[in-house]
Amino acid sequence: MDIPISSRQLNAGILRLAVPHVTPDANNLQVMSLFNEHKSLIGLPVLEKNRPIGMINRHIFLSQMSRPFFHELYDQKSCIAFMDKNPLIVDADAGLDYLSGRVIETGDKAVTEGFILTEEGQYVGIGLGIDLIRTVSDLQAKQHLQIMQSIEYARIIQESMLSRSRTAIDKTLQDWCLHWHPRDCVGGDIYAFQRAENGWLIVLADCTGHGVPGAFMTFIFSSALEKALTLAPIDAPEQLLSHINQHIKQTLSQMHPSADSGQSNDGCDAIALFVDTTNEQMCWASARMHAFLLGAETQQSEVLESCRKGVGYTDTPVDYQWQRYQAPLRRGDTLLLVSDGVTDQPGGPRNVMFGKKRIQSLLAQHRALPLPALSDALLTSLKAWQGQQTSRDDMTWFGFRW
């Protein structure tokens, strides 16, 4: 695996150029000769006992010497007459981050004139601002590529983690839909599906953040769920959320709230729903997660009840108990679980959130469609609502028809 190279690992010495130099004994005629001989020479270091004391800028020197009578006045005088007595001098072992900071402090001068490099105070060469800019830019481009490659690989890992549940859903349910779309390459939404002898469990969670931080949280959540399933029955969703809450708080050291501003305060909104296929009923526990049930014989969908405490956050007690809810299932009932990236997406003519009522209306309007087609209708409606707005968050929904 390639080790990323940063500007902190490289030193200023890589920019070193060997150029002519002069001492204070040199006169301006000799300086003129050197500039004429070395057309690309921008700055001429002035050394005394091999220690830099100044720099002569080519453009300033030639401009001054082109003025009337300046040749007659200054040809034989010491070169220090046109020397910058305060050039940027940097140790060759200094990191590029430090060098960049010093160049910024000096303004345009170090960029246009260059800077002097030393080792233990002894002159070793000069560096050019343009070379520094080019080197740092190349490093940043390589680092960006490495980061993007790492994130892309993280996406593959995250999708592989989710694929097992998607496969299990496909083998278990007949009319269902699942849409998982992270705002960035990876995201903070996660779903899990587990089969049992008398039914199945679906868990949907919206973890803190999106992108890479959100993805880290999904791995923590996945580990918490696996542990919870060993400690609680699969048909006890309220117990599963409690164990997940404890695991997240322990993992992130959020057991005891403190005044420490550096303390993590991360967790998730989540719903755990178990469908008892034997008794044709469902039970669930929800931590601020949206879920909609459209009955086969009802005109309007209802929002499933939910607790207002999130999972894992510092303000959620470690022993918090989520409420268990239960309801019968009738043939033709449709259930849809959504993360708040859907409901909170701004758009429309007034730039307001998509909201729950639009989802309820859409469910009623497209109730006759198979779930995959209903999912497509929701996505189309959401995209039209979103317009040119960027996605606010990760978006996930899961639906099934009983």
Buried (B, 14 or more C-beta within 10 A) or exposed (E): EEEEEBBEEBBBBEBBBEBEBBBBEBBBBBBBEBBEEEEEBBBBBBBEEEEBBBBBBBEBBBEBBEEEEBBEEBBEEBBBBBBBEEBBBBBBEBBBBBBBEBBEEBEEBBBBBBBBBBEEEEBBBBBBBEBBEEBBEEBEEBBEEBEEEEBEEBBEEBEEBBEEBBEBBEEBBEBBBBBBBBBBBBBBBBBBBBEBEEBBBBBBBBBBBBBBEBBBBBBBBBBBBEBBBEEBEBBBBBBBBBBBBBBBBEBBEBEEEEEEEEEBEBBBBBBBBBBBBEEBBBBBBBBBBBBBBBBEEEEEBEEBEBBEBBBBBBEBEEEBBBEBBEBEBEEEBBBBBBBBBBBBBBBBEEEEBBBBEBBBBBBBEBBEBBBBEBBBBBBEBBEEBBEEEEBBBBBBBBBBBB
